[in-house]
């Protein structure tokens, strides 16, 4: 692992696991399969993960590192509920809420300070990804400045996601067996 700390699951989709835990609670079990198509040992570029959550909820996560430079690298998040689907593409919205009766689109406007970052010439996909990172960093720095470094997410929140990812790696190493996430 001289090239990275891990593959797509740890380096990229840990944030997706954060969102799933935020929406559904602490994962209870995980099963996973990973592949190393690029041939770099220990650095998976494909991870397929299934997680169970309290209340009988389940989530599937597919994380891919690809080399298709013309394809967007944005995330797509879909949450299927009994009578609705909530989804968004990318890091910064908009958020779509679809029901049998309608589809509502909730814009997520960017704060004005982002216009001063010099990103006007950057392609929109990369500009939105950068904006999402800047928003997160700004929130973190503002919480430190306010003397509240333990805002959301907390270290405990991060540990939930890291334990789930660790369980996914253990599952993949054992052929996709269902493993508990642990505490």
N, C-alpha and C positions, 0 to 999 in steps of 0.2 A: 504494500500500500504506500509506495514511495510517491505516487502521483496525487493521491487524495486521501482524505480520512475515511472514505467509504464510497459507495456508489450512489446511484440515483435516489435510493430510498433514504439514506442518511443525509446526503448533501443537498437534496432537492425536496423530497416529499415529506420530510420531517414536519414542514409547515402545514402540509395537507393533513397529517395525523393530528397536529394541534387543532385544526379547525374541526375535524371529526370529533375529537374529545370535547371540544367546546360545545358542539351541538348535541352530542349523544351521551356524554359522560365518559368515565374512565373505561377504556376497553378491558374486557374480561379475558377473551381468548383471541389468538391470532393463528392463522395458517398462511403460509407464503411459499412462493416459488420464485427463484431469481435465475437470471442468465447473464453470461458475460460474453456477448456477441463480439465485442471489440477485442477480446482475448487478453484483457488485463486482469490477472488474478486478484481476487478480492475486491474488484470494482465492478459491481453489477451495473448493466445498462438497461435491464428490464427487471421490474419487480411487480408481481401480482400478489396482492395481499387481501385476505378476507378477515374482518374483525367482527367480534360479537360484543354487544354492549348491554348494560342493564336494561331490563324491560323487554328483552327479546329482540332488540334492534340489531341490525347488521349493516355493515358497509363493505364495499369493495373498492380497492384502490389499485390502479394500474399506473405505474411510473416508468417512463421511457426516456432514455437519453438517445437521441437520434442524430444523424448527420445529414439531414435534409435541410439545407440552409434556406430554402425558399418557404419552408413551413414555419408557422408561428410556434413559439415555445410557450405560449400562454397556457395556464391551467384552465381546466374546465371543471367546475364544481356543480354537481347536480344532487339535490336532496329530494327524494321522492317521499311524499307523505301520502296519507290515505286518500285525500281529495285534492292534492296540489303537488306541483313540482316547482321547486325554487332552484334557479340556476344562474350562473354567471360565467363568462369567459374572461380570462385575464385576471390581473392582480387588483384592478380598481373598478370593476363594474362596467356597465350598469347591472343591477340585480333584476332578474325576470321572475315573476310569480305567475305561474300558469295554473288555471283551474278549468273545469269543464265549461265554465261560463265565459271566461275572459283571460286575457294576458295583460298584466300590468308591468310596466318597465319603470324601475326606480333608478333615476340617474344618481351617480355619486360624483358630484362636481369636485374638481381638484382645487385645493386651497390656492389662493393668489400667489403665495410665496414661491410656488413651484415654477412660475413663469420666469423667475430670475436665475434658473439653473443652467441656462444656455443649451437647452435641449431642443430648440425649435427645428434644427436640421436633422435630428435623429429620427429614424423611422418610428411611426406611431407605436408599434408593438414594443419596441425597446424603450420608448419614452414612457409608456404606461408602466412597464415593469420597473423602470428607474423611479418613477413617481411613487409606486407602492413601497419601494425600499426607503425612499426619502421620508414618506409619511410615517413609517414604522420607526425610523431613526429619530425623527422629530418628536414623536410621542414619547420615546424613551428619554431623550434629552430633556424635554419639558418636564417629565416626571422627576428626573434627577434635580433639575433646577428648582422645582417646587418642594424639594425635600421629601418626595414620595417615591423612592426608588423601587418600592415593592408594589407598584401598580400592576395592571394586567398586561401581559401574562407574568405570572410569578415563576420563581424557580421551581416550585412544586408543579405548576402547569407544564413546564418544560420537561420535568422528569417523567410525567405521564406519557408524553409523546416518545421520549427516548426509551422508556421501558417497553412501549409497544413496538418500536422499531427493533430493539434488541430481541424481543420475542419473535418478530418476523424473521430475523436472521437465524435464530435458533431453529425455527420451524423449517426454513429453507434448507438448512444444513442437515436436517433429519428427514428430508424428502417430502416436506409439506405437512408434517404432522401438526395437529392442533396443540398449541402450547398455551399455558396461562400467561398473562401479561405480568403478573407479580406486582409487588408493592415495594 
